[in-house]
Amino acid sequence: MKAIALFSGGLDSTLAIKLIIDQGIEVLAVNINTGFGSTKDRLAHMQSMCDQVGAELKIIDIQNEYLQDVLFDPKHGYGKNFNPCIDCHAKMFAVAKRIMEAEGASFLISGEVMGQRPMSQNKDALQTVLDESNCNGLLLRPLSAKMLAPTIAEINGWVNREKLEGITGRSRDRQMQLASEIGLDDFESPGGGCLLTDEHFGKKMFDFIKYDKFEVKDILVMKYGRHFRLSDGAKLVVGRDKEENEHLRKIVNDKYSHLSTVNLMGPHSLLSKNATESDKALAAKIILTYCKTKADESYIVSIDELQISSSPFSSRDETRLFAVL
């Protein structure tokens, strides 16, 4: 007997897998990459969680499919920010069902807890996801199973319902108790890992689609730096620290030019390739404002092969007029 688990790397999905493995069922933990996960490299952490509970890990990239089918026209709308959670979950379960069929597995599991998120994990929303993904009866939610209708796995006796949980609501007390009982180490503190649920990230997304068509190659640009929308419409991204500078420096995207200061410690930045001369000058001025510079002195900023001489604003407050975030 084999099950496919929707796996985030978080505590809930790890515990859900453990409850099923403890019943003698093989579990393939599938992490579905939409592109909008945490900026941290979590592969090592996810592998560690799987190793601790005895599951195999598989990463599935659906970034193109996600942008085409879900992100910009969600049937069930957005949450508080740019998060189409119900449509997103339905897409993930539909993908997981494809994997289930390809792997010869018998059912699906997830770490969802009824009532943990009021909008996307209430009883109606949980059922809507099943209806939209054609997974009725196939998806078992081990942490809340006793509060939900029995699934095919329980009805057929593959899984003992009495050994599952009946957790509801936002308290994590039972999850923490289970983690302690099984000796789970180095698990993540509870919390959402999707950037689309973040208010600030949502503002960047809404700004982006106002001016340009969003593509998979743009996801990395959105994840790092301070974002500005300049006077003539160009987008400027300015690294905030050494780590972000390194990430921005590695980005290859034909929509953007790379900017850096010359003979001066400063942030690495990206600027729309089609920026006007006026916006290029403004970008240089903003970048220099985030360096150790003096307002009455001139410095050089390199934009690809072009060099611009400019001076900074007298205060960072003056850059806020152009700030998206």
N, C-alpha and C positions, 0 to 999 in steps of 0.2 A: 504494500500500500504506500502511495506517495502523494504528498500535498505540495502545492505551490503557495508560498507565503509572499504577500506584499510587504517588503522590508525597507524601513526607513533608516535603520541603524539605531533608533531610539529604544527606550526601555520597554514601551508597550509592545512593539512588534517583536522584540526579542523574547519577552515573556510568553507571548502568544505562540511563538515557535516552540519554546520549551515545553509548554503544556501538551502540545501535539506529539513531539518527539518522545516525551515520557510515556506515551501510549503505544510506542513501538512503531510509529509511522515515520518514514523518511520524509524530510522536508527540504525543498530547494528554496532558499531565500532569494527573492528577486527584487533588486533595487532598480526602479524605473527612473531614468534620468530625463527630466523635462528641460534641464538647463538652468532651472531657477532654484536649485538647492543652495545650501550654505556656500560661502566663498572659501571655506576651509576644505582642505583635501581630507575627506572622511573615509577613504578606501581602507586605510589601515585599521581605523576604528571599527568599521562595519565587519571587516574580516575577523577582528578580535571577538566581537559579539557572537558571530556565527561559530567560531571555534569553541567558545565557551559553552554553547548549547548543543553543538554537534550538527550544525546545518551546513550545507554547501551554499556558497554565495555566487550569484550571477548578476551582472550589470547589464541592463537593457537601455539603449539610447533611443528615445522617441522624440528628440527635439524638433525635427522637421514636422513630424506627424502632429505633435502637440500644438505648434504654431498654426498649422493649417486647419486643424479640427476643433480646437478648444479655446485658445487664448483670446481671440479677438471677437468671437461671436458666441459666447456661451449661452446655451439654451436656457439655463437656470440663473443666468445673470452672475454678477460679481458679489462678493462679500463686502466688508467694510472698505476694502482698498481695491487692488487690481486682481483679486483672487477669485477665480471661478471654481471654488472648491468642489461643488457637487459634480459639475461637468468633468473636472479634473479626476476626481475619484472614479467616476464612471469609465473614463478613458483608461485609467490604470487597470481597473478590473477587467475591462475588455481585452487589454493587452495580456494580462495575466492568464485569462481564459485561453487565448491563443497558445501561450507557452504551455499551459496545462495539457492541452490537446497534443501539442508537439512532443512533450515529454512523457506522454502516457500516464499522467497523474490523474487522480480521481476527484480531487476537490481543491478549493482555495481557502486560504486563511488570511486574516489581517489583524492588526493590533488595535483596531478601533474600539473605543469605549463609548457606549451609549450615554449621551448627555455631557460628554467631556467638552465638546465645542457646541454651544447652543444652536448655531445656524446649520452647521454641516454634519453634526452627529446626533441630531435628535432622531426620534424613531421614524418620522416621516422621511427625513433626508436619507437615512440609512436604507430605507426601502426603495426610495427613488433611484439611488445609485444602482441597486440590484436590477431594477426594471430597465434602466437605460443601458446597462452593460450586458443584459441577458444572462445574468448570473444567479437568478432566483434559485434557491436551494443549494447552489454550489458553494457559496461563500459562508464559511464558518468564522465567527468572531469569538475566539475562545475566552477573552476576558469578560465579555458580557453575554455569553451564550445562554445562561439560565434565565435571562431577562428577555430573550428573543425567541421566535418560533424555531423549533428544531429544524436542522438542515438535513440534506441527504446523507451526509456522513454520520449524523447521529441516528437518523431513522433506520439506516442500514446496519447499524451496530459497529461501524468502523471505528467510531469514537465514542467513548463512554461520557455521556453528558454530565454525569454526576461528578466527574473529575475536572470539569471546566469551572469557570468563574461566573459570578453574577454581578460584576462591578458596574456601577452607574455613577454619573456625576463627575465633578472636577477634582475631587479629593484623590490624592495618589497614595494614600496610606496603605491600601492593600497591595498595590504594585511594589511599594518599597519593602513591605513584609515578604512578598514572594521573592524579590531580588536577594534579600538577606537569607532566606531559606535555601536558595539554590547556590548561594555563594557567588553571585554575579559581581565581577570586578570592573571598575573603570567605565561604568555605564553613564550615559549623558543625563544631565538634569532635564526634567521634562520641559517641553516647549516646542513650538513650531520651528521647523527648519526651512520653510519655504519663503523665499524673498518676496513673493507676490503678496503675502499677508502683511508685509511691513509697510507702514504708512508712507515713509520717506521713499522707499523703492517705488511704490505706486505712483507717487508724484512724478518721478523720473520717467516712468512708463507713459503716463498720460501726456507729459510734455513731448516725449519722443514721437509718438504717433500723430501728434498735431502737425509735425513738420516733415515726417519721413515715413517710408514703409519699413516696418520692423522685420528683420530677418534673423536667422539663427546666428549669423556672424556678429550680430549686434549685442547678443546676450552678455558676452564678456565685458564689453564697453560699459554696460549698465551696472556692473557689479562693483566697480572701483571708482574712487576719486570724488572730488567736488564737481558738480555739474552746473554749467552756466549756459544760458541762452543769450547770445549776443545781439547787438542792436539790429543787424541785418539778417538775423535768423540762424547764424552758424552755431554749432554746438561746441563747447569747450569743456574738456574733462581734465582736472588738475589733481595729480596724486597728492595724497595727504601725508604719507609717510614712506619709509624706505620700501616696505613690503608692497604697497600699492604702486609705487614707482616701478618696481620690478615687473609687476603684472602688466601694467600699461605699456611698458617698453617691449614686451613680448607679443603684444597684440598685432595681428596682421589683418587689416580691414581696409579695403580700398576706398572706403568712405572718408577716411581720416588721414591727416598728416600728423607726424610726430614732432613735438616741440620740446626743446630743452634750453636751458640757459648756457651761455658761453663764458668760461672762466669765472663761474659763480655757482656755488651750491644752490640747487633749486629743484623744484618738482618736475617730474616727467609729465608731459601733457599730450592730449590729443585734440585736434581741431578739425572741423568739417573741411574736407578737401576743397569744397566749392566756396569757401569763405571769401568774402569781399576783402579788398585791401583795408577797408575801414575796420572790419571785424578782426583781421590779422593784427592790426595795430592795437586794437582793444584787448585781444587775447594776450599779447606780449605784456601789456600794462598790468593785466590781472595777474599773470604768472609772476611777474617781478614783485608784486605786492605780497606774495607768499614766500618771499626770500628775505634774507637779511640785507636790506637795501635802504637807500636814502632817497626821499621823494625828489630832491633837487639834483640828483645825479642820473646819468644815462648808463644803460647796460645793454648787452646784446642777447637776443633770443633767436635761436635757430629754428626755422620751420622747414623741415626737409633740407633743401639746398639753399634756401633763402635765409638771410640774416637781417633782423630788424633791430634798430636802435630805439630804445624807449626808456621811460622812467616810470616808476611805480605810482600808484595812487598814494595819497598821504596817509590813508587808513584803510584797513580791510573792510570797514563799514561801507566804503564806497563801492565795493564789489557786489554788495548784496542786491543792488538794483538788477543785476543780471543772474543772480543765483536761482537755480531750480532747486538745489539742495546744497 
